[in-house]
Amino acid sequence: MGQTDSIKQYPFGRANAENDYRLFPDELEDDEQVFFHGTAEANLESIVGGGFKIQGALPSVSFAKTSAVPLRYACEARSPASPNGCVIAVRFGSVDRPGIARESFGLHVYTFDPQPVVIGYCIVPADYVFR
């Protein structure tokens, strides 16, 4: 049993031009404390279990105001080892604190103290073509 079992999985299939490629229900997409991050599905368990971590040469982790932006990143993160992508919905207690920079698209987070709460995720199938 994985750590994601207690977190709501939202079905893929909502992403289309009519809803601006939003993957989650409006109550999440329109909540000012909820942000979205795109990654490979293989990273989901470690994020849920250990939180977000800054890795490699990048100084921050990005989160978008709507799920349409990280949908692209979830698609780009797919690989033969992790053929599906994943968009993760998180809730921040406050985004007005040191270590978080607001941008037009969403947030750059430079420190994770405290971690945002993962409240849901959507698996982007390997056969979905991002356009």
Contacts in CASP RR format, 6 or more apart in sequence:
PFRMAT RR
TARGET T0000
AUTHOR 0000-0000-0000
METHOD contacts of the structure
MODEL  1
MGQTDSIKQYPFGRANAENDYRLFPDELEDDEQVFFHGTAEANLESIVGG
GFKIQGALPSVSFAKTSAVPLRYACEARSPASPNGCVIAVRFGSVDRPGI
ARESFGLHVYTFDPQPVVIGYCIVPADYVFR
2 45 0 8 1.000
3 45 0 8 1.000
3 48 0 8 1.000
3 49 0 8 1.000
4 44 0 8 1.000
4 45 0 8 1.000
4 48 0 8 1.000
4 121 0 8 1.000
7 48 0 8 1.000
7 118 0 8 1.000
7 119 0 8 1.000
7 120 0 8 1.000
7 121 0 8 1.000
8 119 0 8 1.000
8 120 0 8 1.000
8 121 0 8 1.000
9 120 0 8 1.000
9 121 0 8 1.000
9 122 0 8 1.000
9 123 0 8 1.000
10 23 0 8 1.000
10 24 0 8 1.000
10 25 0 8 1.000
10 89 0 8 1.000
10 120 0 8 1.000
10 121 0 8 1.000
10 122 0 8 1.000
11 122 0 8 1.000
12 23 0 8 1.000
12 122 0 8 1.000
12 123 0 8 1.000
12 124 0 8 1.000
12 125 0 8 1.000
12 128 0 8 1.000
13 23 0 8 1.000
14 22 0 8 1.000
14 23 0 8 1.000
14 24 0 8 1.000
15 21 0 8 1.000
15 22 0 8 1.000
15 23 0 8 1.000
15 68 0 8 1.000
15 71 0 8 1.000
15 128 0 8 1.000
20 66 0 8 1.000
20 68 0 8 1.000
21 67 0 8 1.000
21 68 0 8 1.000
21 71 0 8 1.000
22 29 0 8 1.000
22 66 0 8 1.000
22 67 0 8 1.000
22 68 0 8 1.000
23 36 0 8 1.000
23 67 0 8 1.000
23 68 0 8 1.000
23 71 0 8 1.000
23 87 0 8 1.000
23 122 0 8 1.000
24 36 0 8 1.000
24 67 0 8 1.000
24 87 0 8 1.000
24 89 0 8 1.000
24 120 0 8 1.000
24 122 0 8 1.000
28 34 0 8 1.000
28 89 0 8 1.000
28 119 0 8 1.000
28 120 0 8 1.000
29 66 0 8 1.000
29 67 0 8 1.000
31 91 0 8 1.000
33 91 0 8 1.000
33 92 0 8 1.000
33 93 0 8 1.000
33 95 0 8 1.000
34 89 0 8 1.000
34 90 0 8 1.000
34 91 0 8 1.000
34 119 0 8 1.000
35 63 0 8 1.000
35 64 0 8 1.000
35 65 0 8 1.000
35 89 0 8 1.000
35 90 0 8 1.000
35 92 0 8 1.000
35 95 0 8 1.000
35 106 0 8 1.000
35 107 0 8 1.000
35 116 0 8 1.000
36 63 0 8 1.000
36 64 0 8 1.000
36 65 0 8 1.000
36 66 0 8 1.000
36 67 0 8 1.000
36 69 0 8 1.000
36 70 0 8 1.000
36 87 0 8 1.000
36 88 0 8 1.000
36 89 0 8 1.000
36 90 0 8 1.000
37 52 0 8 1.000
37 61 0 8 1.000
37 62 0 8 1.000
37 63 0 8 1.000
37 64 0 8 1.000
37 70 0 8 1.000
37 73 0 8 1.000
37 87 0 8 1.000
37 88 0 8 1.000
37 90 0 8 1.000
38 70 0 8 1.000
38 71 0 8 1.000
38 73 0 8 1.000
38 74 0 8 1.000
38 77 0 8 1.000
38 85 0 8 1.000
38 86 0 8 1.000
38 87 0 8 1.000
38 88 0 8 1.000
39 47 0 8 1.000
39 70 0 8 1.000
39 73 0 8 1.000
39 74 0 8 1.000
39 77 0 8 1.000
39 85 0 8 1.000
39 86 0 8 1.000
39 88 0 8 1.000
40 74 0 8 1.000
40 77 0 8 1.000
40 78 0 8 1.000
40 79 0 8 1.000
40 82 0 8 1.000
40 84 0 8 1.000
40 85 0 8 1.000
40 86 0 8 1.000
41 82 0 8 1.000
41 83 0 8 1.000
41 84 0 8 1.000
41 85 0 8 1.000
41 86 0 8 1.000
41 123 0 8 1.000
41 124 0 8 1.000
42 81 0 8 1.000
42 82 0 8 1.000
43 77 0 8 1.000
43 82 0 8 1.000
43 86 0 8 1.000
44 86 0 8 1.000
44 88 0 8 1.000
44 121 0 8 1.000
47 88 0 8 1.000
47 118 0 8 1.000
48 118 0 8 1.000
50 115 0 8 1.000
51 112 0 8 1.000
51 115 0 8 1.000
51 118 0 8 1.000
52 61 0 8 1.000
52 109 0 8 1.000
52 112 0 8 1.000
52 115 0 8 1.000
52 116 0 8 1.000
53 61 0 8 1.000
53 112 0 8 1.000
54 60 0 8 1.000
54 61 0 8 1.000
54 110 0 8 1.000
54 112 0 8 1.000
59 110 0 8 1.000
60 101 0 8 1.000
60 108 0 8 1.000
60 109 0 8 1.000
60 110 0 8 1.000
61 108 0 8 1.000
61 109 0 8 1.000
61 112 0 8 1.000
62 105 0 8 1.000
62 106 0 8 1.000
62 107 0 8 1.000
62 108 0 8 1.000
62 109 0 8 1.000
63 70 0 8 1.000
63 90 0 8 1.000
63 106 0 8 1.000
63 107 0 8 1.000
63 109 0 8 1.000
63 116 0 8 1.000
64 70 0 8 1.000
64 105 0 8 1.000
64 106 0 8 1.000
65 105 0 8 1.000
65 106 0 8 1.000
67 87 0 8 1.000
67 89 0 8 1.000
67 122 0 8 1.000
69 105 0 8 1.000
70 87 0 8 1.000
70 88 0 8 1.000
71 87 0 8 1.000
71 124 0 8 1.000
71 130 0 8 1.000
72 130 0 8 1.000
74 85 0 8 1.000
74 86 0 8 1.000
74 87 0 8 1.000
74 124 0 8 1.000
75 85 0 8 1.000
75 124 0 8 1.000
75 128 0 8 1.000
75 129 0 8 1.000
75 130 0 8 1.000
76 130 0 8 1.000
77 85 0 8 1.000
78 84 0 8 1.000
78 85 0 8 1.000
78 124 0 8 1.000
78 126 0 8 1.000
83 126 0 8 1.000
84 123 0 8 1.000
84 124 0 8 1.000
84 125 0 8 1.000
84 126 0 8 1.000
85 123 0 8 1.000
85 124 0 8 1.000
85 126 0 8 1.000
86 121 0 8 1.000
86 122 0 8 1.000
86 123 0 8 1.000
86 124 0 8 1.000
87 121 0 8 1.000
87 122 0 8 1.000
87 124 0 8 1.000
88 118 0 8 1.000
88 120 0 8 1.000
88 121 0 8 1.000
89 118 0 8 1.000
89 119 0 8 1.000
89 120 0 8 1.000
89 121 0 8 1.000
89 122 0 8 1.000
90 116 0 8 1.000
90 117 0 8 1.000
90 118 0 8 1.000
90 119 0 8 1.000
91 116 0 8 1.000
91 117 0 8 1.000
91 119 0 8 1.000
92 100 0 8 1.000
92 107 0 8 1.000
92 116 0 8 1.000
93 114 0 8 1.000
93 116 0 8 1.000
93 117 0 8 1.000
95 102 0 8 1.000
95 107 0 8 1.000
98 111 0 8 1.000
99 109 0 8 1.000
99 110 0 8 1.000
99 111 0 8 1.000
100 107 0 8 1.000
100 108 0 8 1.000
100 109 0 8 1.000
100 110 0 8 1.000
100 111 0 8 1.000
101 107 0 8 1.000
101 108 0 8 1.000
101 110 0 8 1.000
109 116 0 8 1.000
END
